[in-house]
Amino acid sequence: MAGTFGATSTTDDVLKGVSLSGKRVLVTGVSAGLGVETARTLAAHGAHVVGAARDLNKARAATEPVRAGATNGGGLELVQLDLASLASVRACADALVAVGKPFDVVIANAGVMACPKGVTSDGFETQFGTNHLGHFVFVNRIASLLKPGSRLVNLSSAGHRYSDVDLDDPNFERTPYTEFGAYGRSKTANILFAVEFDRRQKANGVRATAVHPGGIRTELGRHMSPQAIHQLVGRINAASAAAGEAAFTWKTIPQGAATSVWAGVVAPADEVGGLYCEDSHVAELAEGADTRGGVRAYALDQAHAGALWAKSEAMVGERF
């Protein structure tokens, strides 16, 4: 595999010496944090980035460094996309398809985390509806723009270990709601979507993978109080100590975005396709609630991925 990288590798580390001139990359969630950094490093290496965001005014301000640092023909354009509204998702996707310019990489980066119970404009539980169903419809609607050799990168999280998807009650209509239980479901769904998309598209030369960026202080955690974050880190460190692992440390934003760009443009496609990556390498299977790293087997189960795909189609009323 090209290069040896780890938890402290940055976006500039993994893309050192890589030219992306002539490449088109779509990144969702470019109004803050990882999305902005992902767009920045791609444009700095020559890629033309199409950045999607719900709030375009916020995105324009946040992406000034992206435009300023673009080189070798790289650049940025913005499109409006609200993943919590299927009307917005379909309008954005249809507009891109109408333009007809293909993408080399799609990085499904946007999302929400550990928010209070709520619903999207279509009545889906907020985290599952935004993190999974919004991207599910969006990516499938623009799939014709993914040419042979292109890739889909779904941002998941180590938070997938909190819970598997519940195909019988995806909207918590009967199950007691917890912020991290819902987040875990949505992040497991991100992995399973990549697994099934990869299976369906592999014969077309298109691959898909899911990644965990690591723990980073970004706007994603805005629904968590400082006390809740402190308690969460305390629980993680207690489990790490019991397992003989090193204490948890926060990543910088460039370190957090590194795995996305590594999986999207650096790693050999056959080595990451249909899998889950962390710290710029493919993660190993790991079970148990106290294990910080690795991927749970239920998140890579092929039959489970197919069942989620069918359930997602039924929920959104669209077949792909």
N, C-alpha and C positions, 0 to 999 in steps of 0.2 A: 504494500500500500504506500502511496506517495507520502513521504514525510512521516515523522513521528511527533505527535502532539499530545497534549494532556490538558489537565484542568486549568492551568494558568496560561495556556496559549491564547493569543488574541486574534482578532480578525486579520490584522496585518501580518501576524506570524504565519497563519495558514495560507494566506494569499501571496506571500512573498515570492516574487518572480513570476507570478501568474498574470497573463494578459487576458482580459475579458472583452477586448475590443471587438465590436460587432455582435456581442451577445445581448439579448433582451431578457430581463428578469423582472418578474412581478413580485412585489412584496406587499402584504397586507399589514395594516397597523403602523404607518410611517409618521405618526404624529408625536411619538415619544419613544424613549428607551431603546429596546432592541431593534425595533423596526427602523428607526432613524440610523442607528449604527450600521445595521445590515445594508441599508441603501447607500450610506456613505462609503463604506469600503468597496462595495461593488462598483459604484460610479468612479471611485478613485482608481480602479483598475481597468476602466474603459467600458464598463457595461452601461447600456441604456436601461435605466430602472423606471418601471411604471409603479408608482407608489399609490396604494389605496388607503383611504382614511375616511372615517365618518365625518370629522370636522375638518374641512379643507382649510379654513383660516388658521387653525391651530397647526395643521400639517405644513402649510406654507412657511410659517415662522420657524417651526422646528427643523425644517429641512434646508434652511439657508446654508448650513455647512456642507450639505450634500452637493448642492449646485456649485458652491465655491471651490470644492475640492475635486470636482470631476476632471478627469484627464483622459487623453488618448481616445477622444470621441465619446466618452461617457457623458451621461446626462440624467435628468430626472423629469418626469411628468407626473402629475397627480390626477387621480380619478376618485370620485366620491363613492364610498361603499359603507353602508351600515349593515353589519352582519346580523343585527338583531331584527332586521326587516327583510323578509324574502322579496318584497316588491323592489327594494333597493338593490338587493343581491342580483335579482334577475335583470334589472335595468342596467346595472354596471356590466354584468357578463355579456348581455346582448350587445351593448355598445362596443365592447372589445372585439367580439366576434364579427360585428359589422365592419370594423376597421380591417380585420383580417391579418394583422401582423402576428407571426408566431412568437412563442416564448421558448427560451432555452431552459429556464428554471422558474418555478412558481414556489414562493416561500409563504406558506400560510402561517403568518406570525401573530396576527391580531388575536386578542382574547380578553376575557374578564376572569377575575379570580376571587373566590371566597366571598362573594357578595351576598347580601340578605336575599331571602326568597323573593322571587319576582318572576315575571313572564315577559317574553319578547312581544313585539307587536302582533305576532301570529299565534300567541298563546302558549308557546313552549317555555319550559323552565329556562331561566335566563342563561345559565352557564352552558347547559347542553345545547340550547338553541343558538347561542352566539358562537361558542367555541367549536361546536361540531356541525350542527345542521346548516348554519350560514355558510361555512366553508364547504360543506358537502355539496350544496347546490351550486355555489359559485364555481368551484373547481370542475365539477362535472359539466357545467354549462360552457366552460371555456376549454374543455378537453380537446376539442378539434384544433386548438392553437398550439397544442403540445406536439412538437415534431419529433421524429425519431432521434434519440440521443438526449432528449430533455428529461427533466426530473421534477417531481413534486416533493417538497419538504414540509411536513406538518410539524409545527411546534407543539410538543406534548410537554410532559413534566414528570419528575419523580413523584409528583402528587398522584400519578395514576395508581400508586400502590394503596391509596386510601380506599378505593372502591372500584369494582368492576362495573360495567354498564348493567342496567336493569331494563331489559327489553319489555318486561311486563308492566313497568310503571316508570317510564322515562321522565315524566313530569312531576314526580313526587305527589301524585294525587292520593296515594294510600300510604306511602312510606314517609316516616318522619324526616323532615328536611334538616340537613346540617350543611353549613357552608363548604366545609372541606369534603364532605361526602359527595356533594354535587360537583365540586371541582374535580374530584377524582374520577367520577363517571365521565365527565367531558374530556378529560385528558386521556383516559383509556380509549374513549371513542376516537380521539385523534390518531392514536396508534393503529387501532383496528381499521380505520378508514384507509390509512396508508397501506396496510397489509393487503386489503382487498383491491384497492386501486392498482397496486403493483401487480397483483395476480392478473387483473383484467387487461392491463396495458402493456405488460412485458412483451408480448408478441409483436406489439407495435413499436418496440424500441424505447418505450417510455417507462421509467422506473419511479418508485415512490419510497420514501423513508420517513421516519418520525424521529424527532430529536428532543432531548432534555437540555435546556441551556444552562442549568445550574441555578443556584440561589443568587438573585441579583436584586438590589434595591432599585426598583423602578415604580412607575405609576400603577403597575399591575397590583401592587399590594395596598392600594389606597383604601380598601375597605377594612383593613386590619389596623387596630390601634397599636401604638408602640408596646403596650403591655402584652397584647396578644402575640406580637412578633417575638418579644423577649421570651414568653412562655413556650412558643413553638420551637425556638432555637434551643431552649433548655431541654425540651423533650428529645429533640434530635441528638443533642450532645450526650444525654444520658444513655440513649440507645447505642450511640456510637462507642461510648466507653465500654458498655457491656459487651459489644461485639468486637472490641479490640481495634476499633477504627479511629482515625484521627478526628479531632474536633472539627465541627462545621466552620467553614469560612465563607464569607460573601465573595462572589465574583464581581469584577468590574463589568461594566456594560460591554466593552470590547471583548472581554473573555467570554461573556455570556453569549454573544452573537457568533462566536467563532465556530461552534459546532454546526450552526445553520449553513454558513457559507462553505465549511469543509464538506459537509454531506451533499451540498448542492452542486459544487463545482470542482472539488479537489479529489475526494475519495472515488475509487473505481466504482462504477454503478452496480456491478454485480456483487460487490462486497457490502453494500448498504441497502440494496433494494429489498423491500419487504421487511426491514428490520428497524430496530430502535437504537439510537446512538446517544452517547453522552461523553463529555470531555474530549470531543473530536476522535472518538473511536466507537466501534460497535459494542454495545453493552452485552453483558452476559446475563443468562437467566438467573434470577435470584428470588427466593421466596421468603416470607416472614415479614411481619410488620416492622420489625426493628432493623431491617436491612436498608441502608440509605441509598445505595446504588443498585444498578442492574434493572432488569425488566421482568415483570411478572408474566408467567406463562399465559394467563388468560388474555393478556393484551396482544399476543402474537398468534393466538389460536385461529386457524384458517376458517373453520366452520363457524366460529363465533363472529369472525369478521364478516362472513357472508350473511349471517343472520342480522347483524347490525345494519348492513347495507339495505337489506330488504325492509327492515323496520323503518329506516330513515326515509326510504322512498315512500312508504305508506304515510309517514307523518307529514311529509312535504307535498304529497300528491303529485309526484313526478317520477317517471321511470328513466333510468340511465343505463 
